[in-house]
Amino acid sequence: MMEYKGYIGKVDFDYEARIFSGVVVNTKTVITFQGDSVDELEREFHASVDDYIQWCKEDGVEPEKPYSGKFNVRLQPSLHQKAAITARILNISLNSFIEKSVMDEVAKYNLA
């Protein structure tokens, strides 16, 4: 993973083409980049993000911010109930319980 100005890039390596390619993963807007070396990949990642921000400025639109921190979650009613009960047992809000649960899972992938 790479990070620049709050945008996170995920990188893959195409062994046959011998090239790194990446995509920004924390926006709905598709922002891609590629390079033959790590240094070039990093430069192109920064350039792609900067180009996107500049394009938005020229078109008079606000660049998409990498996530607001709000999202709706739909659960099966029985799971919703179990989560709410567990949160009450822990004496925390349901929101705090869900946030902690997500943080625990994200930590497994070193994304925190």
Residue, then its C-alpha position, 0 to 999 in steps of 0.5 A: m500500500m502507498e499513501y499520498k495526500g490521504y489517497i491510498g494506492k494498492v499495487d500489483f506486479d504483472y510478471e509477464a509485462r514486468i510492470f507495476s500497476g496501481v489503483v487508488v482504493n479509497t475513492k469511487t473515482v478511478i485513479t490509476f498509475q504504473g511504473d517499471s520501478v518502485d521509484e517510478l511507481e511512486r512518482e506516477f502515483h503522486a502525479s496521478v493524484d495531483d492530476y486528479i486534484q488539478w482536473c477537479k479544480e479546473d472543472g470546478v468540482e470538489p475532489e472526492k475526499p477519501y471517505s467521510g467516516k460514515f456508512n450504513v451497515r445492514l445486518q441480519p436482525s439476530l446479529h444486530q441484536k447480539a451486537a447491541i447486547t454485547a455492546r451493552i454488556l461492555n458498557i459501550s455504544l453500538n457504534s463503538f462496538i462496531e468500530k472496535s470490531v472493524m479496527d480489530e479486523v483491519a489490524k490483521y492486514n496492517l492497514a491501521 
